[in-house]
């Protein structure tokens, strides 16, 4: 059995959703780093904003998997 890479759904099938999530995760990390270096303080609104961003990053892949399994029609 051949090993399938991280950015592949299955052997030979690339996953653009995983690639987009990976790129957005790094953009999220960079955004937080820049924010903390400039502001230096964590506010409740920023934590809520981060939570919404993380949901936006990972929800599409989760919803795609639910659609593939037939839970969402």
FIVOLO-385975 format. One record per atom (N, C-alpha, C, O): x, y, z; residue in three letters; chain; atom name. Coordinates in Angstrom, 1 decimal. Layout:
// residues N
(node (X Y Z) ALA A CA)
...
// end
This chain:
// residues 73
(node (0.8 -1.2 0.0) UNK A N)
(node (0.0 0.0 0.0) UNK A CA)
(node (0.9 1.2 0.0) UNK A C)
(node (1.8 1.4 0.8) UNK A O)
(node (0.6 2.1 -0.9) UNK A N)
(node (1.4 3.4 -1.0) UNK A CA)
(node (0.9 4.4 -0.1) UNK A C)
(node (-0.2 4.5 0.3) UNK A O)
(node (1.9 5.2 0.4) UNK A N)
(node (1.6 6.2 1.4) UNK A CA)
(node (1.0 7.4 0.6) UNK A C)
(node (1.5 7.8 -0.4) UNK A O)
(node (-0.1 8.0 1.2) UNK A N)
(node (-0.7 9.2 0.6) UNK A CA)
(node (-0.3 10.4 1.3) UNK A C)
(node (-0.2 10.4 2.6) UNK A O)
(node (0.1 11.5 0.6) UNK A N)
(node (0.6 12.7 1.2) UNK A CA)
(node (-0.5 13.5 1.9) UNK A C)
(node (-1.7 13.2 1.7) UNK A O)
(node (-0.1 14.5 2.6) UNK A N)
(node (-1.0 15.3 3.4) UNK A CA)
(node (-2.0 16.1 2.5) UNK A C)
(node (-3.1 16.2 2.9) UNK A O)
(node (-1.5 16.6 1.4) UNK A N)
(node (-2.4 17.4 0.5) UNK A CA)
(node (-3.1 16.5 -0.5) UNK A C)
(node (-3.5 17.1 -1.6) UNK A O)
(node (-3.3 15.2 -0.3) UNK A N)
(node (-4.0 14.4 -1.2) UNK A CA)
(node (-5.2 13.7 -0.4) UNK A C)
(node (-5.1 13.4 0.7) UNK A O)
(node (-6.3 13.6 -1.1) UNK A N)
(node (-7.5 12.9 -0.6) UNK A CA)
(node (-7.2 11.4 -0.6) UNK A C)
(node (-7.4 10.8 0.5) UNK A O)
(node (-6.8 10.9 -1.7) UNK A N)
(node (-6.4 9.6 -1.9) UNK A CA)
(node (-5.3 9.5 -2.9) UNK A C)
(node (-5.0 10.6 -3.5) UNK A O)
(node (-4.8 8.4 -3.2) UNK A N)
(node (-3.7 8.3 -4.1) UNK A CA)
(node (-4.0 8.9 -5.5) UNK A C)
(node (-4.9 8.5 -6.2) UNK A O)
(node (-3.2 10.0 -5.8) UNK A N)
(node (-3.4 10.6 -7.1) UNK A CA)
(node (-4.5 11.7 -7.2) UNK A C)
(node (-4.6 12.4 -8.2) UNK A O)
(node (-5.2 11.9 -6.1) UNK A N)
(node (-6.2 13.0 -6.0) UNK A CA)
(node (-5.8 14.1 -5.0) UNK A C)
(node (-5.8 13.9 -3.8) UNK A O)
(node (-5.4 15.2 -5.6) UNK A N)
(node (-5.0 16.3 -4.7) UNK A CA)
(node (-6.2 17.0 -4.1) UNK A C)
(node (-7.3 17.0 -4.6) UNK A O)
(node (-6.0 17.5 -2.9) UNK A N)
(node (-7.0 18.2 -2.1) UNK A CA)
(node (-6.7 19.7 -2.0) UNK A C)
(node (-5.9 20.1 -1.2) UNK A O)
(node (-7.4 20.5 -2.8) UNK A N)
(node (-7.2 21.9 -2.7) UNK A CA)
(node (-7.8 22.5 -1.4) UNK A C)
(node (-7.3 23.5 -0.9) UNK A O)
(node (-8.8 21.8 -0.8) UNK A N)
(node (-9.3 22.3 0.4) UNK A CA)
(node (-8.3 22.2 1.6) UNK A C)
(node (-8.2 23.1 2.4) UNK A O)
(node (-7.5 21.1 1.6) UNK A N)
(node (-6.5 21.0 2.6) UNK A CA)
(node (-5.4 22.0 2.4) UNK A C)
(node (-4.8 22.5 3.3) UNK A O)
(node (-5.0 22.2 1.1) UNK A N)
(node (-4.0 23.2 0.8) UNK A CA)
(node (-4.5 24.6 1.2) UNK A C)
(node (-3.7 25.3 1.8) UNK A O)
(node (-5.7 25.0 0.9) UNK A N)
(node (-6.3 26.3 1.4) UNK A CA)
(node (-6.3 26.4 2.9) UNK A C)
(node (-5.9 27.4 3.4) UNK A O)
(node (-6.7 25.3 3.6) UNK A N)
(node (-6.7 25.4 5.0) UNK A CA)
(node (-5.3 25.5 5.6) UNK A C)
(node (-5.0 26.3 6.5) UNK A O)
(node (-4.3 24.9 5.0) UNK A N)
(node (-2.9 25.0 5.4) UNK A CA)
(node (-2.4 26.4 5.2) UNK A C)
(node (-1.7 27.0 6.1) UNK A O)
(node (-2.7 27.0 4.1) UNK A N)
(node (-2.2 28.4 3.8) UNK A CA)
(node (-2.9 29.4 4.7) UNK A C)
(node (-2.3 30.3 5.3) UNK A O)
(node (-4.2 29.2 4.9) UNK A N)
(node (-5.0 30.1 5.8) UNK A CA)
(node (-4.5 30.0 7.3) UNK A C)
(node (-4.5 30.9 8.0) UNK A O)
(node (-4.1 28.7 7.7) UNK A N)
(node (-3.6 28.5 9.1) UNK A CA)
(node (-2.3 29.3 9.3) UNK A C)
(node (-2.1 29.9 10.3) UNK A O)
(node (-1.4 29.3 8.3) UNK A N)
(node (-0.2 30.0 8.4) UNK A CA)
(node (-0.4 31.5 8.4) UNK A C)
(node (0.2 32.3 9.1) UNK A O)
(node (-1.4 32.0 7.6) UNK A N)
(node (-1.8 33.4 7.6) UNK A CA)
(node (-2.3 33.8 8.9) UNK A C)
(node (-2.1 34.9 9.4) UNK A O)
(node (-3.1 32.9 9.5) UNK A N)
(node (-3.7 33.2 10.9) UNK A CA)
(node (-2.6 33.3 11.9) UNK A C)
(node (-2.6 34.2 12.7) UNK A O)
(node (-1.6 32.4 11.8) UNK A N)
(node (-0.5 32.4 12.8) UNK A CA)
(node (0.3 33.7 12.6) UNK A C)
(node (0.7 34.4 13.6) UNK A O)
(node (0.6 34.1 11.4) UNK A N)
(node (1.3 35.3 11.1) UNK A CA)
(node (0.5 36.6 11.6) UNK A C)
(node (1.1 37.5 12.1) UNK A O)
(node (-0.8 36.6 11.3) UNK A N)
(node (-1.6 37.7 11.8) UNK A CA)
(node (-1.6 37.8 13.3) UNK A C)
(node (-1.4 38.9 13.8) UNK A O)
(node (-1.7 36.7 14.0) UNK A N)
(node (-1.6 36.8 15.5) UNK A CA)
(node (-0.2 37.2 16.0) UNK A C)
(node (-0.2 38.0 16.9) UNK A O)
(node (0.8 36.8 15.3) UNK A N)
(node (2.2 37.2 15.7) UNK A CA)
(node (2.3 38.7 15.5) UNK A C)
(node (2.9 39.4 16.4) UNK A O)
(node (1.9 39.2 14.4) UNK A N)
(node (2.0 40.6 14.1) UNK A CA)
(node (1.2 41.4 15.1) UNK A C)
(node (1.6 42.5 15.7) UNK A O)
(node (0.0 40.9 15.4) UNK A N)
(node (-0.9 41.6 16.4) UNK A CA)
(node (-0.3 41.7 17.8) UNK A C)
(node (-0.3 42.7 18.4) UNK A O)
(node (0.2 40.5 18.2) UNK A N)
(node (0.8 40.5 19.6) UNK A CA)
(node (2.1 41.3 19.7) UNK A C)
(node (2.4 41.9 20.7) UNK A O)
(node (2.9 41.4 18.6) UNK A N)
(node (4.1 42.2 18.6) UNK A CA)
(node (3.7 43.7 18.7) UNK A C)
(node (4.5 44.5 19.3) UNK A O)
(node (2.7 44.1 18.0) UNK A N)
(node (2.3 45.5 18.0) UNK A CA)
(node (1.4 45.9 19.2) UNK A C)
(node (1.7 46.9 19.8) UNK A O)
(node (0.4 45.1 19.5) UNK A N)
(node (-0.5 45.5 20.6) UNK A CA)
(node (0.0 45.0 22.0) UNK A C)
(node (0.0 45.8 22.9) UNK A O)
(node (0.4 43.8 22.0) UNK A N)
(node (1.0 43.3 23.3) UNK A CA)
(node (-0.1 42.9 24.3) UNK A C)
(node (0.3 42.6 25.4) UNK A O)
(node (-1.3 43.0 24.0) UNK A N)
(node (-2.4 42.8 24.9) UNK A CA)
(node (-3.5 41.9 24.3) UNK A C)
(node (-3.7 42.0 23.1) UNK A O)
(node (-4.0 41.0 25.1) UNK A N)
(node (-5.1 40.1 24.5) UNK A CA)
(node (-6.4 40.6 25.1) UNK A C)
(node (-6.6 40.6 26.3) UNK A O)
(node (-7.3 40.9 24.2) UNK A N)
(node (-8.7 41.3 24.6) UNK A CA)
(node (-9.7 40.2 24.3) UNK A C)
(node (-9.4 39.4 23.4) UNK A O)
(node (-10.8 40.2 24.9) UNK A N)
(node (-11.8 39.2 24.7) UNK A CA)
(node (-12.3 39.3 23.3) UNK A C)
(node (-12.6 38.2 22.7) UNK A O)
(node (-12.5 40.5 22.7) UNK A N)
(node (-12.9 40.6 21.3) UNK A CA)
(node (-11.9 39.9 20.3) UNK A C)
(node (-12.3 39.3 19.4) UNK A O)
(node (-10.6 40.0 20.6) UNK A N)
(node (-9.6 39.4 19.8) UNK A CA)
(node (-9.7 37.9 19.9) UNK A C)
(node (-9.5 37.2 18.9) UNK A O)
(node (-9.9 37.4 21.1) UNK A N)
(node (-10.1 35.9 21.2) UNK A CA)
(node (-11.3 35.4 20.5) UNK A C)
(node (-11.2 34.4 19.8) UNK A O)
(node (-12.4 36.1 20.5) UNK A N)
(node (-13.6 35.8 19.8) UNK A CA)
(node (-13.3 35.8 18.3) UNK A C)
(node (-13.7 34.9 17.5) UNK A O)
(node (-12.6 36.9 17.8) UNK A N)
(node (-12.3 37.0 16.4) UNK A CA)
(node (-11.4 35.9 16.0) UNK A C)
(node (-11.6 35.3 14.9) UNK A O)
(node (-10.4 35.5 16.8) UNK A N)
(node (-9.6 34.3 16.5) UNK A CA)
(node (-10.4 33.0 16.4) UNK A C)
(node (-10.1 32.2 15.5) UNK A O)
(node (-11.3 32.8 17.2) UNK A N)
(node (-12.2 31.7 17.2) UNK A CA)
(node (-13.0 31.6 15.9) UNK A C)
(node (-13.1 30.5 15.3) UNK A O)
(node (-13.5 32.7 15.5) UNK A N)
(node (-14.3 32.8 14.3) UNK A CA)
(node (-13.4 32.5 13.1) UNK A C)
(node (-13.8 31.8 12.1) UNK A O)
(node (-12.2 33.0 13.1) UNK A N)
(node (-11.2 32.7 12.0) UNK A CA)
(node (-10.9 31.3 11.9) UNK A C)
(node (-10.8 30.7 10.8) UNK A O)
(node (-10.6 30.6 13.1) UNK A N)
(node (-10.3 29.2 13.1) UNK A CA)
(node (-11.5 28.4 12.6) UNK A C)
(node (-11.2 27.4 11.9) UNK A O)
(node (-12.7 28.7 12.9) UNK A N)
(node (-13.8 28.0 12.4) UNK A CA)
(node (-13.9 28.2 10.9) UNK A C)
(node (-14.1 27.2 10.1) UNK A O)
(node (-13.6 29.4 10.4) UNK A N)
(node (-13.6 29.6 9.0) UNK A CA)
(node (-12.5 28.9 8.2) UNK A C)
(node (-12.7 28.6 7.0) UNK A O)
(node (-11.4 28.6 8.9) UNK A N)
(node (-10.3 27.9 8.3) UNK A CA)
(node (-10.6 26.4 8.1) UNK A C)
(node (-10.4 25.8 7.1) UNK A O)
(node (-11.2 25.8 9.2) UNK A N)
(node (-11.3 24.4 9.2) UNK A CA)
(node (-12.7 23.8 8.9) UNK A C)
(node (-12.9 22.7 8.6) UNK A O)
(node (-13.7 24.7 8.9) UNK A N)
(node (-15.1 24.3 8.6) UNK A CA)
(node (-15.3 23.7 7.2) UNK A C)
(node (-16.0 22.8 7.0) UNK A O)
(node (-14.7 24.4 6.2) UNK A N)
(node (-15.0 23.8 4.8) UNK A CA)
(node (-14.6 22.4 4.6) UNK A C)
(node (-15.3 21.6 4.0) UNK A O)
(node (-13.4 22.0 5.2) UNK A N)
(node (-13.0 20.6 5.1) UNK A CA)
(node (-13.9 19.7 5.8) UNK A C)
(node (-14.2 18.6 5.3) UNK A O)
(node (-14.3 20.1 7.0) UNK A N)
(node (-15.3 19.3 7.8) UNK A CA)
(node (-16.6 19.1 7.1) UNK A C)
(node (-17.1 18.0 7.0) UNK A O)
(node (-17.1 20.2 6.5) UNK A N)
(node (-18.4 20.1 5.8) UNK A CA)
(node (-18.3 19.3 4.5) UNK A C)
(node (-19.2 18.6 4.1) UNK A O)
(node (-17.1 19.3 3.9) UNK A N)
(node (-16.9 18.5 2.7) UNK A CA)
(node (-16.9 17.0 3.0) UNK A C)
(node (-17.5 16.2 2.3) UNK A O)
(node (-16.3 16.7 4.1) UNK A N)
(node (-16.3 15.3 4.6) UNK A CA)
(node (-17.7 14.8 4.9) UNK A C)
(node (-18.0 13.7 4.6) UNK A O)
(node (-18.5 15.7 5.6) UNK A N)
(node (-19.8 15.3 5.9) UNK A CA)
(node (-20.7 15.1 4.6) UNK A C)
(node (-21.5 14.2 4.6) UNK A O)
(node (-20.4 16.0 3.6) UNK A N)
(node (-21.1 15.8 2.4) UNK A CA)
(node (-20.7 14.5 1.6) UNK A C)
(node (-21.6 13.9 1.0) UNK A O)
(node (-19.4 14.2 1.7) UNK A N)
(node (-19.0 12.9 1.1) UNK A CA)
(node (-19.6 11.7 1.7) UNK A C)
(node (-19.9 10.7 1.0) UNK A O)
(node (-19.8 11.7 3.0) UNK A N)
(node (-20.3 10.6 3.7) UNK A CA)
(node (-21.8 10.5 3.6) UNK A C)
(node (-22.4 9.5 3.9) UNK A O)
(node (-22.5 11.6 3.1) UNK A N)
(node (-23.9 11.5 2.9) UNK A CA)
(node (-24.7 12.1 4.1) UNK A C)
(node (-25.9 12.0 4.1) UNK A O)
(node (-24.0 12.6 5.1) UNK A N)
(node (-24.8 13.1 6.3) UNK A CA)
(node (-25.4 14.4 5.9) UNK A C)
(node (-26.6 14.7 6.3) UNK A O)
(node (-24.7 15.3 5.0) UNK A N)
(node (-25.3 16.5 4.5) UNK A CA)
(node (-25.7 16.2 3.0) UNK A C)
(node (-24.8 15.7 2.3) UNK A O)
(node (-26.9 16.6 2.7) UNK A N)
(node (-27.3 16.4 1.3) UNK A CA)
(node (-27.3 17.7 0.5) UNK A C)
(node (-27.6 17.7 -0.7) UNK A O)
// end
